[in-house]
């Protein structure tokens, strides 16, 4: 084999050096804090009484809920119990969450209105990332973006908890799935439940199970269309 010319060798070395630099600059900076959003909700009068949601920019995260006493109406129903599970939220919702954090100064300011309004539950929003970090806690906020973000997170929690109840009903009371799905369909149409893609697995299981009432399976298929 003929030897490489000095000119060709030089070009190859330059190309290799440039490729190495490109790879270097595409890596995350050492010590840079990854962006993380966290929400925490507490209201001892609700079930669950306490829940947290951690979210990463790729939509992956973790949801945990526990505590609370069932009401008289809930005493004889199958409940989700404590919930601890990984979640995957949509790109659109995730982008909205992180955009709101940056728009509202990383939540690094007091956001409680101190207005005389009914107690809805303490919401704590926290952002940590390369730009800095911040936390604000409130029952009701006059800041429109923060109040809307808190409400949308309650909609996510509604969906996840409904999915957790469906898992229990699928095991212990399949006839009860019809009423649970009714409630979720109504909540989605009223805007009180969002991100049904977070419970896509259980909806798919219900929709494809011939041992479940057809009307319940039909509602599950309807909700699956909301995830697309």
VEXDREN-2710 file (C-alpha; in Angstrom, 1 decimal):
% VEXDREN-2710
k/r/px/py/pz
1/UNK/0.0/0.0/0.0
2/UNK/1.3/3.4/-0.9
3/UNK/2.1/5.8/1.9
4/UNK/-0.1/8.8/2.5
5/UNK/1.0/12.2/1.2
6/UNK/2.0/14.8/3.8
7/UNK/-0.9/17.0/2.6
8/UNK/-3.4/14.2/3.0
9/UNK/-2.0/13.3/6.4
10/UNK/-2.3/16.9/7.5
11/UNK/-5.9/17.1/6.4
12/UNK/-6.8/14.0/8.3
13/UNK/-5.2/15.2/11.5
14/UNK/-7.1/18.5/11.2
15/UNK/-10.4/16.7/10.6
16/UNK/-9.8/14.5/13.6
17/UNK/-8.9/17.5/15.8
18/UNK/-12.1/19.3/14.8
19/UNK/-14.2/16.2/15.4
20/UNK/-12.7/15.9/18.9
21/UNK/-13.5/19.5/19.6
22/UNK/-17.1/19.1/18.4
23/UNK/-17.5/16.1/20.7
24/UNK/-16.0/18.0/23.6
25/UNK/-18.3/21.0/23.3
26/UNK/-21.4/18.8/23.0
27/UNK/-20.8/17.4/26.4
28/UNK/-22.5/18.9/29.5
29/UNK/-20.3/21.1/31.5
30/UNK/-18.8/19.5/34.6
31/UNK/-20.5/20.6/37.7
32/UNK/-23.4/22.1/35.9
33/UNK/-26.6/21.6/37.8
34/UNK/-29.2/19.7/35.8
35/UNK/-32.6/21.3/35.5
36/UNK/-35.3/19.8/37.8
37/UNK/-38.8/21.0/38.7
38/UNK/-40.6/19.9/41.8
39/UNK/-44.1/20.4/43.1
40/UNK/-45.4/19.6/46.5
41/UNK/-49.1/19.7/47.7
42/UNK/-50.4/19.4/51.2
43/UNK/-54.0/19.4/52.4
44/UNK/-54.9/17.2/55.4
45/UNK/-58.6/17.3/54.4
46/UNK/-58.1/15.6/51.1
47/UNK/-57.1/12.1/49.9
48/UNK/-54.2/11.9/49.3
49/UNK/-53.2/14.5/51.9
50/UNK/-49.7/14.9/50.5
51/UNK/-48.2/14.4/47.1
52/UNK/-45.0/15.4/45.3
53/UNK/-44.1/15.4/41.6
54/UNK/-40.5/15.7/40.3
55/UNK/-40.0/16.5/36.6
56/UNK/-37.0/16.6/34.3
57/UNK/-36.8/18.4/30.9
58/UNK/-37.3/15.2/29.0
59/UNK/-40.7/14.7/30.6
60/UNK/-39.6/11.8/32.9
61/UNK/-40.2/12.1/36.6
62/UNK/-41.5/10.6/39.8
63/UNK/-44.9/10.9/41.5
64/UNK/-45.4/10.1/45.2
65/UNK/-48.7/10.4/47.2
66/UNK/-49.6/9.3/50.7
67/UNK/-51.7/10.1/53.7
68/UNK/-55.2/11.3/54.3
69/UNK/-58.5/9.8/55.6
70/UNK/-61.3/8.7/53.3
71/UNK/-64.6/10.6/53.6
72/UNK/-67.8/8.9/54.5
73/UNK/-68.6/8.6/50.8
74/UNK/-65.2/6.9/50.2
75/UNK/-65.3/4.6/53.2
76/UNK/-66.8/1.7/51.3
77/UNK/-64.9/2.2/48.0
78/UNK/-61.6/0.8/46.7
79/UNK/-59.0/3.4/47.1
80/UNK/-55.6/3.8/45.5
81/UNK/-53.7/3.9/48.8
82/UNK/-50.1/5.3/48.8
83/UNK/-48.8/5.8/45.3
84/UNK/-45.1/5.7/44.3
85/UNK/-44.3/5.5/40.6
86/UNK/-42.2/6.9/37.8
87/UNK/-44.1/9.1/35.3
88/UNK/-43.7/10.3/31.7
89/UNK/-45.4/13.6/30.8
90/UNK/-45.9/15.1/27.4
91/UNK/-43.3/17.3/25.7
92/UNK/-45.8/20.2/25.5
93/UNK/-46.7/20.1/29.1
94/UNK/-43.0/19.7/30.2
95/UNK/-41.9/22.6/28.1
96/UNK/-44.7/24.7/29.6
97/UNK/-43.6/23.9/33.2
98/UNK/-39.9/24.8/32.6
99/UNK/-40.8/27.9/30.5
100/UNK/-43.1/29.1/33.4
101/UNK/-40.2/28.6/35.9
102/UNK/-37.9/30.8/33.8
103/UNK/-40.6/33.4/33.1
104/UNK/-41.4/33.7/36.8
105/UNK/-37.9/34.2/38.1
106/UNK/-37.3/30.5/38.9
107/UNK/-40.0/30.9/41.6
108/UNK/-37.4/32.9/43.7
109/UNK/-39.9/35.4/45.1
110/UNK/-42.9/35.3/47.6
111/UNK/-46.0/34.1/45.6
112/UNK/-48.6/33.9/48.4
113/UNK/-51.3/36.5/47.9
114/UNK/-52.3/36.7/51.7
115/UNK/-55.8/37.3/50.5
116/UNK/-58.7/36.0/52.6
117/UNK/-59.7/33.1/50.4
118/UNK/-60.8/29.5/51.2
119/UNK/-58.0/27.1/52.0
120/UNK/-57.2/25.1/48.9
121/UNK/-54.0/23.4/50.0
122/UNK/-50.4/24.5/50.3
123/UNK/-48.6/24.3/46.9
124/UNK/-44.8/24.6/46.8
125/UNK/-43.0/25.0/43.5
126/UNK/-39.3/24.6/43.2
127/UNK/-36.8/24.9/40.4
128/UNK/-33.2/24.0/40.4
129/UNK/-30.9/24.4/37.4
130/UNK/-27.9/25.9/35.8
131/UNK/-29.5/29.4/36.0
132/UNK/-30.0/29.1/39.7
133/UNK/-32.8/27.9/42.0
134/UNK/-35.9/29.2/43.8
135/UNK/-38.9/28.1/45.8
136/UNK/-42.3/29.7/46.4
137/UNK/-45.2/28.4/48.5
138/UNK/-48.8/29.5/48.5
139/UNK/-52.4/28.7/49.1
140/UNK/-53.6/31.2/46.5
141/UNK/-51.4/33.3/44.3
142/UNK/-52.3/36.6/42.5
143/UNK/-49.5/35.7/40.0
144/UNK/-51.6/34.4/37.0
145/UNK/-48.9/32.1/35.6
146/UNK/-48.1/30.5/39.0
147/UNK/-51.8/30.0/39.8
148/UNK/-52.4/28.4/36.4
149/UNK/-49.4/26.2/36.8
150/UNK/-50.6/25.0/40.2
151/UNK/-54.0/24.2/38.8
152/UNK/-52.6/22.3/35.9
153/UNK/-50.4/20.2/38.3
154/UNK/-53.6/19.4/40.2
155/UNK/-55.0/18.1/36.9
156/UNK/-52.0/15.9/36.5
157/UNK/-52.4/14.5/40.0
158/UNK/-56.1/13.8/39.4
159/UNK/-55.2/11.7/36.3
160/UNK/-52.4/9.8/38.0
161/UNK/-54.5/9.0/41.1
162/UNK/-57.5/7.9/38.9
163/UNK/-55.1/5.6/37.0
164/UNK/-53.9/4.1/40.3
165/UNK/-57.5/3.5/41.4
166/UNK/-58.2/1.7/38.1
167/UNK/-55.3/-0.6/38.7
168/UNK/-56.8/-1.6/42.1
169/UNK/-60.3/-1.9/40.5
170/UNK/-59.0/-4.1/37.7
171/UNK/-57.8/-6.6/40.4
172/UNK/-60.6/-6.4/42.8
173/UNK/-63.8/-4.9/41.3
174/UNK/-63.9/-4.8/37.5
175/UNK/-67.5/-3.5/37.6
176/UNK/-66.3/-0.4/39.4
177/UNK/-64.1/0.6/36.5
178/UNK/-67.2/2.0/34.7
179/UNK/-67.8/4.7/37.3
180/UNK/-64.1/5.5/37.7
181/UNK/-63.8/6.0/33.9
182/UNK/-66.9/8.1/33.9
183/UNK/-65.4/10.4/36.5
184/UNK/-62.1/10.7/34.5
185/UNK/-63.9/11.4/31.2
186/UNK/-66.0/14.1/32.8
187/UNK/-62.9/15.7/34.5
188/UNK/-61.0/15.7/31.2
189/UNK/-63.8/17.4/29.4
190/UNK/-64.1/20.0/32.1
191/UNK/-60.4/20.6/32.2
192/UNK/-59.9/19.2/35.7
193/UNK/-57.8/16.3/34.5
194/UNK/-54.9/16.5/32.0
195/UNK/-52.0/14.4/30.7
196/UNK/-53.9/11.1/30.3
197/UNK/-50.8/9.8/28.5
198/UNK/-49.4/9.4/32.0
199/UNK/-51.8/6.5/32.6
200/UNK/-51.6/5.1/29.0
201/UNK/-50.6/1.6/30.2
202/UNK/-53.7/1.0/32.4
203/UNK/-56.0/2.5/29.8
204/UNK/-54.6/0.2/27.2
205/UNK/-55.0/-2.9/29.5
206/UNK/-58.7/-2.0/30.1
207/UNK/-59.4/-1.2/26.4
208/UNK/-58.0/-4.5/25.3
209/UNK/-59.5/-6.8/28.0
210/UNK/-62.6/-8.6/26.7
211/UNK/-63.5/-9.5/30.3
212/UNK/-64.4/-5.9/31.0
213/UNK/-67.8/-4.3/30.2
214/UNK/-67.8/-2.9/26.7
215/UNK/-68.9/0.5/27.8
216/UNK/-65.9/0.8/30.2
217/UNK/-63.6/-0.4/27.4
218/UNK/-65.1/2.2/25.1
219/UNK/-64.4/5.0/27.6
220/UNK/-60.8/3.8/28.0
221/UNK/-60.4/3.9/24.2
222/UNK/-61.8/7.4/24.2
223/UNK/-59.3/8.5/26.8
224/UNK/-56.5/6.9/24.8
225/UNK/-57.3/9.2/21.9
226/UNK/-56.7/12.2/24.2
227/UNK/-53.1/11.0/24.6
228/UNK/-52.3/11.4/20.9
END
